[in-house]
Amino acid sequence: MALMITSECINCDVCEPECPNDAIFMGIEIYEINPAKCTECVGHFDEPQCVQVCPVDCIPIHPEHVESKDSLWVKYQQLQAAAKSGATPV
């Protein structure tokens, strides 16, 4: 269940530094989330940190990237392994 940032984003800059996986980046007009890196904070926090700090509630589940908690855990482990080995994650 990767998250996405909708067009309601006001570019307030609070979500990007909260992402423990560096999945959030500035897109052409608004912030975006790389679904390959988004674990909804599984492995780091109980709740997605970007959702917690967003003042306009514009970060829903991405309908094209629905994942179970188990698959998010596996993604978290793969990202951590890549970081430890020095590989560049997707």
C-alpha positions in Angstrom: 0.0 0.0 0.0 2.3 2.7 -1.1 1.1 6.2 -0.5 0.6 9.0 -3.0 0.4 12.8 -2.8 -2.6 14.3 -4.5 -2.9 17.6 -6.3 -4.2 19.2 -3.1 -0.6 19.3 -1.9 0.4 22.9 -0.9 4.2 22.2 -1.0 4.6 23.0 2.7 7.8 20.9 2.8 6.8 19.0 6.0 6.4 15.5 4.6 9.8 15.1 2.8 12.1 15.2 5.9 9.7 12.8 7.8 10.1 9.9 5.4 12.6 7.3 6.8 13.0 5.7 3.3 13.6 8.9 1.3 10.7 8.0 -0.8 9.3 11.6 -1.0 10.8 14.0 -3.5 9.8 17.3 -5.2 8.1 16.6 -8.5 7.4 19.0 -11.3 4.6 20.8 -9.4 4.1 19.0 -6.1 5.8 16.5 -3.9 5.7 12.9 -5.1 6.2 9.5 -3.5 8.3 6.8 -5.1 6.1 3.6 -4.5 9.2 1.4 -4.8 10.6 3.0 -1.6 7.3 3.7 0.3 6.7 1.1 3.1 4.1 3.3 4.8 6.7 3.5 7.5 6.4 -0.2 8.2 9.7 -1.2 10.0 10.2 2.4 11.3 6.9 3.7 12.8 3.4 2.5 13.6 1.8 5.1 11.3 3.0 6.8 8.1 4.8 9.9 9.2 4.0 11.9 6.2 0.3 11.4 6.8 0.7 12.4 10.4 2.3 15.8 9.5 0.3 16.7 6.4 -1.8 19.8 7.1 -4.1 19.3 4.2 -4.7 15.5 4.3 -3.6 14.9 0.8 -1.7 11.6 1.2 -4.0 8.6 0.6 -3.1 5.0 -0.3 -2.0 4.7 -4.0 -4.7 2.7 -5.7 -2.2 1.2 -8.2 0.2 0.1 -5.5 -1.9 -1.7 -2.9 0.3 -4.0 -0.7 -0.3 -6.0 2.4 1.6 -5.3 5.7 3.6 -8.4 5.0 4.7 -7.2 1.6 5.5 -3.8 3.0 7.7 -5.6 5.7 9.5 -7.5 2.9 10.1 -4.2 1.0 11.4 -2.6 4.2 13.9 -5.5 4.7 15.0 -5.2 1.0 15.5 -1.5 1.3 17.5 -1.9 4.5 19.7 -4.7 3.0 20.4 -2.5 -0.1 21.3 0.4 2.2 23.7 -1.7 4.2 25.4 -3.1 1.1 25.8 0.3 -0.5 23.5 -0.5 -3.4 21.2 2.2 -4.7 17.6 1.3 -4.0 15.0 1.8 -6.8 
